[in-house]
Every structure is written in C-alpha cells, then in structure tokens.
C-alpha cells in the first residue's frame, strides 16, 4: 500500500483554533499511536519474509487485505470505488509507484538489512521529494532545507558502517532507497496532477485494486504465490502488517483533516524512531553507535527539509 508519508495530507477543515487547542492532547495521543503502529511495519515485514516468502506473493495478500479494509471504510462513509477515464490511469500510476515497485524492493531489501536500518531509510522520503518539488517548481529554494538534505545524505553514508558496510550493504541500501524514491515520486505526481475528484481513501482503494490485479497473475506465473495457511508467525505478521497499514492510513487522513497537515506530518519522526525500537523488541536487533548517529542525522535532516506552516492555524 502507498506510504502516506510520501504525500501531503489533505488541507485541514477544523474550525476555530480554540477548538483545536481544547483537543490538542487528544490529537497528540492519536499521533503517537499512529506513529508507533506504523513503525512496527518494518519489523513485521522482515518477519513476513522469514520463511522465504517472495515479494509478489506477499503483495497480493497485502493488497487484498487493504481492499477489504478500505472497501468497508468507504461503505461506512457512503462512498464507493470511482471508475472513470480520469481515475483508472491515476490508480495505475499510484499503484505502480506507491505499492508494487516500492513493496517489491522493500521485501527484497528487508531480508538483507536490519529492520531498524529500513526504518531509518524510509525517513528519506521528504529528503528525496524536496529536490523533485524544486525541479517541478512546486517549492521554493532554501539553504536551510538544502542543509537538511545534506544531513540526510550524511545519515545514509553513516549507515554504511562496520556492521553494514561493504559492497553488499551498499547494494541493499540502494535497493531499500528505491521505496522512498518511489514515494517521493508519488508525492510529486499527486501535487502536480491532484486527485481526479476522489478523496484519499478512495484513491488508495483504487490503487490497491489495481495492485491486486497486477500482482496476482505475476505471482502465479513466477512461482511466488504465497499460501497463508496454515498460519504461522510470518503469515500472522503479514496479516497484522496489511491491516495496520490500511487502518492507520484512514486514521492518518482523519487526523490530518482534524488537526492540520503540518501537525500530522510530524508522525514521520515517530514512525522512524519507533521502527528502530520495534526492531529491537520484536527481532532482537542491536545497533552500533554510528547507526544511532545516522538516525539523529536523518531526523534532523527531515526536520530542516519539512515545509513550514502555510497559515497561522497550522501547528
């Protein structure tokens, strides 16, 4: 499923600032829960590949669960899947650059790299999106944000340390960065084209349907089909990962509309930090000091690259 950290959340629709202030702590709690839940998906992804499940087979089931969860949410809201000349090409593009390609590279790289490293690398999305936005004239040049980009690149270099260094680590780090690159492309595409008369949940539902249509025959043809029964730890991890991704996405959209896009975008820090901690708790991963320095550099880079609030109402 598309990583919503790659795309700007919808504009806030809340009312008076005092209403937001009165619910601030509730929004903070929701933000933390979202980030911690989302952060677990990197470790869950590594668990799902533990028995040799191949990427395409995993994406089939992830897309199927996403379709089920998002369809239920759309029905509850009285909205369905919109099929038209404008929406179908949009679904295909978002499916390819927001789900199929980044998930194939994620499941491939997470076998070789620690889940904690993957959590640090996923924070590169805004770092990669910034130069793309400049090229498309969607954003303004800023030396502060260029410094943030440099810090992020420094963090990637730090990851190539003693425990993950060498040509092999470089290869898998590059593979892992394909996902954030795709998400940055997705964000740029959405900012350029917009959504064709549909809301974000409908957009991801359509993209998930297309992903299911694309990956199912490919998984069967290449022998990558995954039989989830009987369900052991990897299959349970996949089920939790797919369900969490869909539910958390819907909650993210709600929070963005209720509390504002700048406030909600801060979830990226929690996702990265908690992702490293989940890797330690669920997988027993431990990291050298240089990896923790890389985490600090990446988060500092993201903080500098993030756009400032466009209006006084944002937090």
C-alpha positions, 0 to 999 in steps of 0.5 A: 500500500502507498506510504502516506508519508510520501504525500501531503495530507489533505488541507485541514477543515477544523474550525476555530483554533480554540477548538483545536487547542481544547483537543490538542492532547487528544490529537497528540495521543492519536499521533503517537499511536499512529506513529508507533503502529506504523513503525512496527511495519518494518519489523513485521515485514522482515518477519513476513519474509522469514520463511522465504516468502517472495515479494509478489506473493506477499503483495497480493495478500497485502493488497487484498487485505487493504481492499477489504479494509478500505472497501468497508471504510468507504461503505461506512462513509457512503462512498464507493470505488470511482471508475472513470477515464480520469481515475483508472490511469491515476490508480495505475500510476499510484499503484505502480509507484506507491505499492508494487515497485516500492513493496517489491524492493522493500521485501527484497531489501528487508531480508538483507538489512536490519529492520531498524536500518529500513526504518531509518531509510524510509525517513528519506522520503521528504529528503528525496521529494524536496529536490523533485518539488524544486525541479517541478517548481512546486517549492521554493529554494532554501539553504536551510532545507538544502542543509537538511538534505545534506544531513540526510545524505550524511545519515545514509553514508553513516549507515554504511558502517562496520556492521553494514558496510561493504559492497553488499550493504551498499547494494541493499541500501540502494535497493531499500532507497528505491521505496522512498524514491518511489514515494517521493515520486508519488508525492510529486505526481499527486501535487502536480496532477491532484486527485481526479475528484476522489478523496484519499481513501478512495484513491488508495482503494483504487490503487490497491485494486489495481495492485491486486490485479497486477500482482496476482497473475505475476505471482502465479506465473513466477512461482511466488504465490504465497499460501497463508495457511496454515498460519504461522508467525510470518503469515500472522505478521503479514496479516497484522502488517496489511491491516495496520497499514490500511487502518492507520492510513484512514486514521492518518487522513482523519487526523490530518483533516482534524488537526492540520497537515503540518501537525500530522506530518510530524508522525514521520519522526515517530514512525522512524524512531519507533521502527528502530525500537520495534526492531529491537523488541520484536527481532532482537536487533542491536545497533552500533553507535554510528547507526544511532548517529545516522538516525539523529542525522536523518531526523534532523535532516527531515526536520530542516527539509519539512515545509513550514506552516502555510497559515497561522492555524497550522501547528 
